[in-house]
Amino acid sequence: MVCDKIIDENLDTSTGKYTILVKANIDETKINQALIESSAIANTSSDEASDIVLLMFSAKTKSIKQKDDKVTKVDQSKKSVDVEQTEATSESETLVSSETIETNVTTTGGNTVKSSETITYEISDIYNESIEAGMVEILNTAGFELIDGGDLDLEEQIETLKADYGEKGKLSKAVQKSIKKNIASEEISFYIQGIFKIGSQEIDAATGLKVVNVSVVSAKMMHKKEGKKFWKTVASVAGNQRKGKGTTYDEAINNAIRLCAQSVAKQMVQKVNAKGIK
């Protein structure tokens, strides 16, 4: 921590107290590094490093279906008749003349049924390198060794997960169960799953660069202890979002995903450290 810039100073003669306000530059990277290196996992021997699988995907909005509101109208008609009569009498008969006025009154009312929008997503793994770039360095320092999901024969389950999320906006529990079983069979005790949602393109008014916001609604690290039957969530991260800039839309997405992935990895490692898990 470097404190070499004086912002304000004051001498209070009534109390004999001198105060000074300085601006400090804190090396957050080194602090995070020290915290990570002190973790239970990081302090295991090299042959005890914990294998971990990343199952993280990116999602772009593909379409938004919005139905028109359904409105039910009720029309009521009311009829009234006014009759005006005049009588004329002659020597031999009585004549009656009448005029009828018909009035229609219409009342419109009823109820409205609101329709929620249906959003479908395009799930892709083309940004997986950016996800790994943001997470792997932090995870490796914390004592994890990344295992490529492609080496575990998970292609079919992963494609099903992507299709389910794209159409329904959620991950299939049945497929997740199958993935857990497959990972456990390889004696791997950790994996991380989550979705990076990619926002629409914006333009930075100051620089003219493309700007994209990426958010992780929820990401979780699962752990299965040796000899135990069930997986447990040991770290869950929600609400993370970062903006990335670039000369192209694709570059902005990659930058935003990498920054968001770093944030997710740091928070997960801190939570695992707090629990002393290894």
ZADO-1210 file (C-alpha; in nm, 4 decimals, padded with zeros to 6 digits):
<atoms>
<atom x="00.0000" y="00.0000" z="00.0000" code="MET" pos="1"/>
<atom x="00.1449" y="00.3348" z="-00.1048" code="VAL" pos="2"/>
<atom x="00.0288" y="00.6514" z="00.0737" code="CYS" pos="3"/>
<atom x="00.2234" y="00.9396" z="-00.0799" code="ASP" pos="4"/>
<atom x="-00.0466" y="01.1826" z="-00.1913" code="LYS" pos="5"/>
<atom x="-00.1749" y="01.4276" z="00.0698" code="ILE" pos="6"/>
<atom x="-00.5361" y="01.5287" z="00.0124" code="ILE" pos="7"/>
<atom x="-00.5947" y="01.7464" z="00.3195" code="ASP" pos="8"/>
<atom x="-00.4376" y="01.8367" z="00.6539" code="GLU" pos="9"/>
<atom x="-00.5690" y="02.0233" z="00.9555" code="ASN" pos="10"/>
<atom x="-00.4401" y="02.1461" z="01.2931" code="LEU" pos="11"/>
<atom x="-00.6986" y="02.1816" z="01.5686" code="ASP" pos="12"/>
<atom x="-00.5364" y="02.4193" z="01.8210" code="THR" pos="13"/>
<atom x="-00.8172" y="02.3747" z="02.0747" code="SER" pos="14"/>
<atom x="-00.7460" y="02.0038" z="02.1125" code="THR" pos="15"/>
<atom x="-00.3852" y="02.0009" z="01.9992" code="GLY" pos="16"/>
<atom x="-00.4709" y="01.7427" z="01.7355" code="LYS" pos="17"/>
<atom x="-00.3178" y="01.7322" z="01.3869" code="TYR" pos="18"/>
<atom x="-00.4972" y="01.5269" z="01.1204" code="THR" pos="19"/>
<atom x="-00.3897" y="01.4398" z="00.7711" code="ILE" pos="20"/>
<atom x="-00.5821" y="01.2794" z="00.4860" code="LEU" pos="21"/>
<atom x="-00.3898" y="01.0817" z="00.2235" code="VAL" pos="22"/>
<atom x="-00.4824" y="00.8886" z="-00.0868" code="LYS" pos="23"/>
<atom x="-00.3669" y="00.5262" z="-00.0797" code="ALA" pos="24"/>
<atom x="-00.2988" y="00.3026" z="-00.3782" code="ASN" pos="25"/>
<atom x="-00.3692" y="-00.0566" z="-00.2762" code="ILE" pos="26"/>
<atom x="-00.2349" y="-00.3420" z="-00.4859" code="ASP" pos="27"/>
<atom x="-00.5499" y="-00.5515" z="-00.4898" code="GLU" pos="28"/>
<atom x="-00.3885" y="-00.8160" z="-00.7103" code="THR" pos="29"/>
<atom x="-00.1174" y="-00.8937" z="-00.4556" code="LYS" pos="30"/>
<atom x="-00.3694" y="-00.9064" z="-00.1724" code="ILE" pos="31"/>
<atom x="-00.5901" y="-01.1493" z="-00.3640" code="ASN" pos="32"/>
<atom x="-00.2826" y="-01.3550" z="-00.4527" code="GLN" pos="33"/>
<atom x="-00.1829" y="-01.3799" z="-00.0860" code="ALA" pos="34"/>
<atom x="-00.5340" y="-01.4856" z="00.0140" code="LEU" pos="35"/>
<atom x="-00.5484" y="-01.7498" z="-00.2586" code="ILE" pos="36"/>
<atom x="-00.2056" y="-01.8910" z="-00.1746" code="GLU" pos="37"/>
<atom x="-00.3072" y="-01.9317" z="00.1878" code="SER" pos="38"/>
<atom x="-00.5996" y="-02.1588" z="00.0972" code="SER" pos="39"/>
<atom x="-00.6241" y="-02.5175" z="00.2155" code="ALA" pos="40"/>
<atom x="-00.6205" y="-02.6449" z="-00.1422" code="ILE" pos="41"/>
<atom x="-00.3189" y="-02.4358" z="-00.2425" code="ALA" pos="42"/>
<atom x="-00.1182" y="-02.5765" z="00.0472" code="ASN" pos="43"/>
<atom x="-00.1635" y="-02.9399" z="-00.0499" code="THR" pos="44"/>
<atom x="00.1199" y="-03.1216" z="-00.2223" code="SER" pos="45"/>
<atom x="00.1431" y="-03.1119" z="-00.6013" code="SER" pos="46"/>
<atom x="00.0247" y="-03.4702" z="-00.6336" code="ASP" pos="47"/>
<atom x="-00.2868" y="-03.3822" z="-00.4314" code="GLU" pos="48"/>
<atom x="-00.4060" y="-03.0977" z="-00.6551" code="ALA" pos="49"/>
<atom x="-00.7825" y="-03.0972" z="-00.6918" code="SER" pos="50"/>
<atom x="-00.9092" y="-03.1615" z="-01.0427" code="ASP" pos="51"/>
<atom x="-01.1934" y="-02.9383" z="-01.1532" code="ILE" pos="52"/>
<atom x="-01.4163" y="-02.9265" z="-01.4622" code="VAL" pos="53"/>
<atom x="-01.5635" y="-02.6050" z="-01.6047" code="LEU" pos="54"/>
<atom x="-01.9111" y="-02.6286" z="-01.7527" code="LEU" pos="55"/>
<atom x="-01.9684" y="-02.2638" z="-01.8351" code="MET" pos="56"/>
<atom x="-02.1541" y="-02.1419" z="-02.1433" code="PHE" pos="57"/>
<atom x="-02.2457" y="-01.8101" z="-02.3012" code="SER" pos="58"/>
<atom x="-02.5998" y="-01.7119" z="-02.3966" code="ALA" pos="59"/>
<atom x="-02.7193" y="-01.4494" z="-02.6426" code="LYS" pos="60"/>
<atom x="-03.0824" y="-01.3507" z="-02.6724" code="THR" pos="61"/>
<atom x="-03.2109" y="-01.5202" z="-02.9874" code="LYS" pos="62"/>
<atom x="-03.5715" y="-01.4031" z="-02.9926" code="SER" pos="63"/>
<atom x="-03.8338" y="-01.2430" z="-02.7710" code="ILE" pos="64"/>
<atom x="-04.1923" y="-01.3476" z="-02.8337" code="LYS" pos="65"/>
<atom x="-04.4506" y="-01.1078" z="-02.6985" code="GLN" pos="66"/>
<atom x="-04.8199" y="-01.1809" z="-02.7445" code="LYS" pos="67"/>
<atom x="-05.0727" y="-00.9020" z="-02.7804" code="ASP" pos="68"/>
<atom x="-05.2777" y="-00.8472" z="-02.4685" code="ASP" pos="69"/>
<atom x="-05.6080" y="-01.0316" z="-02.4811" code="LYS" pos="70"/>
<atom x="-05.8974" y="-00.7915" z="-02.4218" code="VAL" pos="71"/>
<atom x="-06.2547" y="-00.9068" z="-02.3680" code="THR" pos="72"/>
<atom x="-06.5222" y="-00.6430" z="-02.4427" code="LYS" pos="73"/>
<atom x="-06.8853" y="-00.6508" z="-02.3424" code="VAL" pos="74"/>
<atom x="-07.1399" y="-00.4454" z="-02.5406" code="ASP" pos="75"/>
<atom x="-07.4753" y="-00.3693" z="-02.3911" code="GLN" pos="76"/>
<atom x="-07.7553" y="-00.1960" z="-02.5824" code="SER" pos="77"/>
<atom x="-08.0385" y="-00.0096" z="-02.4208" code="LYS" pos="78"/>
<atom x="-08.3426" y="00.0953" z="-02.6169" code="LYS" pos="79"/>
<atom x="-08.5863" y="00.3625" z="-02.5119" code="SER" pos="80"/>
<atom x="-08.8938" y="00.4751" z="-02.7008" code="VAL" pos="81"/>
<atom x="-09.0536" y="00.8175" z="-02.6675" code="ASP" pos="82"/>
<atom x="-09.3997" y="00.8543" z="-02.8123" code="VAL" pos="83"/>
<atom x="-09.5632" y="01.1873" z="-02.8797" code="GLU" pos="84"/>
<atom x="-09.9302" y="01.1759" z="-02.9743" code="GLN" pos="85"/>
<atom x="-10.1678" y="01.4363" z="-03.1065" code="THR" pos="86"/>
<atom x="-10.5361" y="01.3901" z="-03.1619" code="GLU" pos="87"/>
<atom x="-10.7589" y="01.5601" z="-03.4144" code="ALA" pos="88"/>
<atom x="-11.1306" y="01.5277" z="-03.4095" code="THR" pos="89"/>
<atom x="-11.3522" y="01.5737" z="-03.7115" code="SER" pos="90"/>
<atom x="-11.7158" y="01.5526" z="-03.7355" code="GLU" pos="91"/>
<atom x="-11.7075" y="01.1789" z="-03.8062" code="SER" pos="92"/>
<atom x="-11.3805" y="01.0351" z="-03.6613" code="GLU" pos="93"/>
<atom x="-11.0746" y="01.0849" z="-03.4354" code="THR" pos="94"/>
<atom x="-10.7274" y="01.0919" z="-03.5999" code="LEU" pos="95"/>
<atom x="-10.4156" y="00.9999" z="-03.3952" code="VAL" pos="96"/>
<atom x="-10.0683" y="01.1076" z="-03.5105" code="SER" pos="97"/>
<atom x="-09.7571" y="00.9696" z="-03.3238" code="SER" pos="98"/>
<atom x="-09.3785" y="01.0138" z="-03.3506" code="GLU" pos="99"/>
<atom x="-09.1288" y="00.7511" z="-03.2091" code="THR" pos="100"/>
<atom x="-08.7675" y="00.8335" z="-03.1124" code="ILE" pos="101"/>
<atom x="-08.5291" y="00.5376" z="-03.0535" code="GLU" pos="102"/>
<atom x="-08.2073" y="00.5893" z="-02.8557" code="THR" pos="103"/>
<atom x="-07.9164" y="00.3312" z="-02.8369" code="ASN" pos="104"/>
<atom x="-07.6804" y="00.3433" z="-02.5407" code="VAL" pos="105"/>
<atom x="-07.3611" y="00.1328" z="-02.5700" code="THR" pos="106"/>
<atom x="-07.1426" y="00.0420" z="-02.2703" code="THR" pos="107"/>
<atom x="-06.7956" y="-00.0999" z="-02.3329" code="THR" pos="108"/>
<atom x="-06.6101" y="-00.2783" z="-02.0550" code="GLY" pos="109"/>
<atom x="-06.4550" y="-00.6108" z="-01.9602" code="GLY" pos="110"/>
<atom x="-06.1147" y="-00.7372" z="-01.8583" code="ASN" pos="111"/>
<atom x="-05.7580" y="-00.7550" z="-01.9932" code="THR" pos="112"/>
<atom x="-05.5342" y="-01.0621" z="-01.9791" code="VAL" pos="113"/>
<atom x="-05.1635" y="-00.9723" z="-01.9764" code="LYS" pos="114"/>
<atom x="-04.9246" y="-01.2060" z="-02.1605" code="SER" pos="115"/>
<atom x="-04.5662" y="-01.2576" z="-02.0449" code="SER" pos="116"/>
<atom x="-04.2882" y="-01.2564" z="-02.3015" code="GLU" pos="117"/>
<atom x="-04.1088" y="-01.5757" z="-02.4021" code="THR" pos="118"/>
<atom x="-03.7328" y="-01.5414" z="-02.4465" code="ILE" pos="119"/>
<atom x="-03.5210" y="-01.7972" z="-02.6274" code="THR" pos="120"/>
<atom x="-03.1411" y="-01.8007" z="-02.6125" code="TYR" pos="121"/>
<atom x="-02.8640" y="-01.9035" z="-02.8445" code="GLU" pos="122"/>
<atom x="-02.6195" y="-02.1057" z="-02.6323" code="ILE" pos="123"/>
<atom x="-02.2632" y="-02.1221" z="-02.7561" code="SER" pos="124"/>
<atom x="-01.9191" y="-02.2362" z="-02.6493" code="ASP" pos="125"/>
<atom x="-01.7282" y="-02.0054" z="-02.8855" code="ILE" pos="126"/>
<atom x="-01.6325" y="-01.7813" z="-02.5928" code="TYR" pos="127"/>
<atom x="-01.5120" y="-02.0659" z="-02.3701" code="ASN" pos="128"/>
<atom x="-01.1494" y="-01.9627" z="-02.4210" code="GLU" pos="129"/>
<atom x="-01.2273" y="-01.6206" z="-02.2710" code="SER" pos="130"/>
<atom x="-01.4093" y="-01.7859" z="-01.9810" code="ILE" pos="131"/>
<atom x="-01.1142" y="-02.0155" z="-01.9124" code="GLU" pos="132"/>
<atom x="-00.8647" y="-01.7296" z="-01.9507" code="ALA" pos="133"/>
<atom x="-01.0469" y="-01.5368" z="-01.6807" code="GLY" pos="134"/>
<atom x="-01.0848" y="-01.8261" z="-01.4375" code="MET" pos="135"/>
<atom x="-00.7986" y="-02.0708" z="-01.4859" code="VAL" pos="136"/>
<atom x="-00.5085" y="-01.8580" z="-01.3559" code="GLU" pos="137"/>
<atom x="-00.6936" y="-01.7856" z="-01.0317" code="ILE" pos="138"/>
<atom x="-00.8114" y="-02.1449" z="-00.9927" code="LEU" pos="139"/>
<atom x="-00.4637" y="-02.2850" z="-01.0631" code="ASN" pos="140"/>
<atom x="-00.3051" y="-02.0560" z="-00.8051" code="THR" pos="141"/>
<atom x="-00.5668" y="-02.1743" z="-00.5563" code="ALA" pos="142"/>
<atom x="-00.4621" y="-02.5369" z="-00.6102" code="GLY" pos="143"/>
<atom x="-00.7049" y="-02.6549" z="-00.8777" code="PHE" pos="144"/>
<atom x="-00.6103" y="-02.8333" z="-01.1978" code="GLU" pos="145"/>
<atom x="-00.8459" y="-02.7751" z="-01.4905" code="LEU" pos="146"/>
<atom x="-00.9789" y="-03.0813" z="-01.6718" code="ILE" pos="147"/>
<atom x="-01.1204" y="-03.0287" z="-02.0204" code="ASP" pos="148"/>
<atom x="-01.4858" y="-03.1332" z="-02.0289" code="GLY" pos="149"/>
<atom x="-01.4247" y="-03.2684" z="-02.3791" code="GLY" pos="150"/>
<atom x="-01.2001" y="-03.5385" z="-02.2304" code="ASP" pos="151"/>
<atom x="-01.4870" y="-03.6770" z="-02.0219" code="LEU" pos="152"/>
<atom x="-01.7181" y="-03.7838" z="-02.3014" code="ASP" pos="153"/>
<atom x="-01.9826" y="-03.5285" z="-02.2037" code="LEU" pos="154"/>
<atom x="-02.0641" y="-03.4004" z="-02.5524" code="GLU" pos="155"/>
<atom x="-02.4153" y="-03.5453" z="-02.5624" code="GLU" pos="156"/>
<atom x="-02.5119" y="-03.4163" z="-02.2168" code="GLN" pos="157"/>
<atom x="-02.3624" y="-03.0755" z="-02.2873" code="ILE" pos="158"/>
<atom x="-02.5546" y="-03.0407" z="-02.6152" code="GLU" pos="159"/>
<atom x="-02.8750" y="-03.1347" z="-02.4323" code="THR" pos="160"/>
<atom x="-02.8020" y="-02.8777" z="-02.1606" code="LEU" pos="161"/>
<atom x="-02.7464" y="-02.6085" z="-02.4221" code="LYS" pos="162"/>
<atom x="-03.0690" y="-02.6961" z="-02.6050" code="ALA" pos="163"/>
<atom x="-03.2742" y="-02.7020" z="-02.2830" code="ASP" pos="164"/>
<atom x="-03.1420" y="-02.3686" z="-02.1641" code="TYR" pos="165"/>
<atom x="-03.1862" y="-02.2123" z="-02.5055" code="GLY" pos="166"/>
<atom x="-03.5535" y="-02.3079" z="-02.5201" code="GLU" pos="167"/>
<atom x="-03.6550" y="-02.2995" z="-02.1515" code="LYS" pos="168"/>
<atom x="-03.4028" y="-02.0657" z="-01.9893" code="GLY" pos="169"/>
<atom x="-03.2974" y="-02.3243" z="-01.7299" code="LYS" pos="170"/>
<atom x="-03.0686" y="-02.6252" z="-01.7007" code="LEU" pos="171"/>
<atom x="-03.2196" y="-02.9741" z="-01.7090" code="SER" pos="172"/>
<atom x="-03.1927" y="-03.1475" z="-01.3690" code="LYS" pos="173"/>
<atom x="-03.1909" y="-03.4927" z="-01.5277" code="ALA" pos="174"/>
<atom x="-02.8965" y="-03.4032" z="-01.7510" code="VAL" pos="175"/>
<atom x="-02.7115" y="-03.2399" z="-01.4605" code="GLN" pos="176"/>
<atom x="-02.7503" y="-03.5640" z="-01.2656" code="LYS" pos="177"/>
<atom x="-02.6023" y="-03.7587" z="-01.5560" code="SER" pos="178"/>
<atom x="-02.3066" y="-03.5175" z="-01.5763" code="ILE" pos="179"/>
<atom x="-02.2386" y="-03.5475" z="-01.2025" code="LYS" pos="180"/>
<atom x="-02.2366" y="-03.9255" z="-01.2303" code="LYS" pos="181"/>
<atom x="-01.9934" y="-03.9118" z="-01.5225" code="ASN" pos="182"/>
<atom x="-01.7572" y="-03.6686" z="-01.3458" code="ILE" pos="183"/>
<atom x="-01.7621" y="-03.8728" z="-01.0236" code="ALA" pos="184"/>
<atom x="-01.6769" y="-04.1891" z="-01.2165" code="SER" pos="185"/>
<atom x="-01.3486" y="-04.0214" z="-01.3179" code="GLU" pos="186"/>
<atom x="-01.2727" y="-03.9506" z="-00.9502" code="GLU" pos="187"/>
<atom x="-01.3033" y="-03.5767" z="-01.0021" code="ILE" pos="188"/>
<atom x="-01.4463" y="-03.4047" z="-00.6959" code="SER" pos="189"/>
<atom x="-01.5079" y="-03.0471" z="-00.8197" code="PHE" pos="190"/>
<atom x="-01.6871" y="-02.8800" z="-01.1075" code="TYR" pos="191"/>
<atom x="-01.8228" y="-02.5344" z="-01.1837" code="ILE" pos="192"/>
<atom x="-02.1337" y="-02.4613" z="-01.3878" code="GLN" pos="193"/>
<atom x="-02.2993" y="-02.1385" z="-01.4934" code="GLY" pos="194"/>
<atom x="-02.4196" y="-01.9224" z="-01.7801" code="ILE" pos="195"/>
<atom x="-02.2715" y="-01.5948" z="-01.9038" code="PHE" pos="196"/>
<atom x="-02.5503" y="-01.3801" z="-02.0490" code="LYS" pos="197"/>
<atom x="-02.4355" y="-01.1446" z="-02.3238" code="ILE" pos="198"/>
<atom x="-02.6140" y="-00.8117" z="-02.3525" code="GLY" pos="199"/>
<atom x="-02.6847" y="-00.6066" z="-02.6614" code="SER" pos="200"/>
<atom x="-02.4241" y="-00.3859" z="-02.8232" code="GLN" pos="201"/>
<atom x="-02.3883" y="-00.0247" z="-02.7120" code="GLU" pos="202"/>
<atom x="-02.1628" y="00.2570" z="-02.8277" code="ILE" pos="203"/>
<atom x="-01.9400" y="00.4454" z="-02.5831" code="ASP" pos="204"/>
<atom x="-02.0154" y="00.8142" z="-02.6385" code="ALA" pos="205"/>
<atom x="-01.6651" y="00.9257" z="-02.5406" code="ALA" pos="206"/>
<atom x="-01.4547" y="00.6823" z="-02.7455" code="THR" pos="207"/>
<atom x="-01.6934" y="00.5451" z="-03.0070" code="GLY" pos="208"/>
<atom x="-01.5930" y="00.1909" z="-02.9061" code="LEU" pos="209"/>
<atom x="-01.8379" y="-00.0976" z="-02.8921" code="LYS" pos="210"/>
<atom x="-01.9555" y="-00.1741" z="-02.5361" code="VAL" pos="211"/>
<atom x="-02.1161" y="-00.4967" z="-02.4156" code="VAL" pos="212"/>
<atom x="-02.2426" y="-00.5891" z="-02.0699" code="ASN" pos="213"/>
<atom x="-02.2027" y="-00.9531" z="-01.9611" code="VAL" pos="214"/>
<atom x="-02.3684" y="-01.0900" z="-01.6497" code="SER" pos="215"/>
<atom x="-02.3581" y="-01.4166" z="-01.4598" code="VAL" pos="216"/>
<atom x="-02.6981" y="-01.4635" z="-01.2994" code="VAL" pos="217"/>
<atom x="-02.5757" y="-01.7658" z="-01.1064" code="SER" pos="218"/>
<atom x="-02.2623" y="-01.9793" z="-01.1033" code="ALA" pos="219"/>
<atom x="-02.1845" y="-02.2509" z="-00.8524" code="LYS" pos="220"/>
<atom x="-01.8986" y="-02.4773" z="-00.7552" code="MET" pos="221"/>
<atom x="-02.0032" y="-02.8320" z="-00.6730" code="MET" pos="222"/>
<atom x="-01.7985" y="-03.0673" z="-00.4541" code="HIS" pos="223"/>
<atom x="-01.8297" y="-03.4380" z="-00.3768" code="LYS" pos="224"/>
<atom x="-01.6326" y="-03.5730" z="-00.0838" code="LYS" pos="225"/>
<atom x="-01.4662" y="-03.9080" z="-00.1176" code="GLU" pos="226"/>
<atom x="-01.6968" y="-04.1836" z="-00.0012" code="GLY" pos="227"/>
<atom x="-02.0032" y="-03.9582" z="-00.0081" code="LYS" pos="228"/>
<atom x="-02.2988" y="-04.0118" z="-00.2379" code="LYS" pos="229"/>
<atom x="-02.4186" y="-03.6584" z="-00.2994" code="PHE" pos="230"/>
<atom x="-02.2680" y="-03.3450" z="-00.4496" code="TRP" pos="231"/>
<atom x="-02.2908" y="-03.0239" z="-00.2475" code="LYS" pos="232"/>
<atom x="-02.2711" y="-02.6591" z="-00.3502" code="THR" pos="233"/>
<atom x="-01.9629" y="-02.5164" z="-00.1751" code="VAL" pos="234"/>
<atom x="-01.9570" y="-02.1762" z="-00.3470" code="ALA" pos="235"/>
<atom x="-02.2305" y="-01.9851" z="-00.5248" code="SER" pos="236"/>
<atom x="-02.1863" y="-01.6516" z="-00.6980" code="VAL" pos="237"/>
<atom x="-02.4723" y="-01.4371" z="-00.8283" code="ALA" pos="238"/>
<atom x="-02.5240" y="-01.0897" z="-00.9675" code="GLY" pos="239"/>
<atom x="-02.1797" y="-01.0483" z="-01.1252" code="ASN" pos="240"/>
<atom x="-02.1642" y="-00.8273" z="-01.4309" code="GLN" pos="241"/>
<atom x="-01.8894" y="-00.6485" z="-01.6183" code="ARG" pos="242"/>
<atom x="-01.8699" y="-00.4252" z="-01.9246" code="LYS" pos="243"/>
<atom x="-01.6147" y="-00.4809" z="-02.1970" code="GLY" pos="244"/>
<atom x="-01.5024" y="-00.2445" z="-02.4710" code="LYS" pos="245"/>
<atom x="-01.3589" y="-00.3197" z="-02.8124" code="GLY" pos="246"/>
<atom x="-01.3318" y="-00.2029" z="-03.1693" code="THR" pos="247"/>
<atom x="-01.5737" y="-00.4828" z="-03.2669" code="THR" pos="248"/>
<atom x="-01.8753" y="-00.6415" z="-03.0994" code="TYR" pos="249"/>
<atom x="-01.6904" y="-00.9720" z="-03.0691" code="ASP" pos="250"/>
<atom x="-01.3871" y="-00.8112" z="-02.9043" code="GLU" pos="251"/>
<atom x="-01.6083" y="-00.6301" z="-02.6544" code="ALA" pos="252"/>
<atom x="-01.7822" y="-00.9589" z="-02.5658" code="ILE" pos="253"/>
<atom x="-01.4511" y="-01.1391" z="-02.5081" code="ASN" pos="254"/>
<atom x="-01.3213" y="-00.8606" z="-02.2855" code="ASN" pos="255"/>
<atom x="-01.6417" y="-00.8461" z="-02.0804" code="ALA" pos="256"/>
<atom x="-01.6546" y="-01.2256" z="-02.0368" code="ILE" pos="257"/>
<atom x="-01.2907" y="-01.2413" z="-01.9251" code="ARG" pos="258"/>
<atom x="-01.3447" y="-00.9678" z="-01.6628" code="LEU" pos="259"/>
<atom x="-01.6646" y="-01.1311" z="-01.5393" code="CYS" pos="260"/>
<atom x="-01.4959" y="-01.4745" z="-01.5233" code="ALA" pos="261"/>
<atom x="-01.2122" y="-01.3317" z="-01.3121" code="GLN" pos="262"/>
<atom x="-01.4606" y="-01.1850" z="-01.0667" code="SER" pos="263"/>
<atom x="-01.6515" y="-01.5144" z="-01.0400" code="VAL" pos="264"/>
<atom x="-01.3326" y="-01.7171" z="-00.9836" code="ALA" pos="265"/>
<atom x="-01.2056" y="-01.4815" z="-00.7117" code="LYS" pos="266"/>
<atom x="-01.5303" y="-01.4951" z="-00.5181" code="GLN" pos="267"/>
<atom x="-01.5528" y="-01.8724" z="-00.5447" code="MET" pos="268"/>
<atom x="-01.1968" y="-01.9232" z="-00.4205" code="VAL" pos="269"/>
<atom x="-01.2573" y="-01.6879" z="-00.1274" code="GLN" pos="270"/>
<atom x="-01.5694" y="-01.8820" z="-00.0267" code="LYS" pos="271"/>
<atom x="-01.3933" y="-02.2170" z="-00.0562" code="VAL" pos="272"/>
<atom x="-01.1020" y="-02.0815" z="00.1478" code="ASN" pos="273"/>
<atom x="-01.3370" y="-01.9650" z="00.4210" code="ALA" pos="274"/>
<atom x="-01.4716" y="-02.3189" z="00.4515" code="LYS" pos="275"/>
<atom x="-01.1250" y="-02.4759" z="00.4497" code="GLY" pos="276"/>
<atom x="-01.2233" y="-02.7192" z="00.1761" code="ILE" pos="277"/>
<atom x="-00.9535" y="-02.9194" z="-00.0011" code="LYS" pos="278"/>
</atoms>
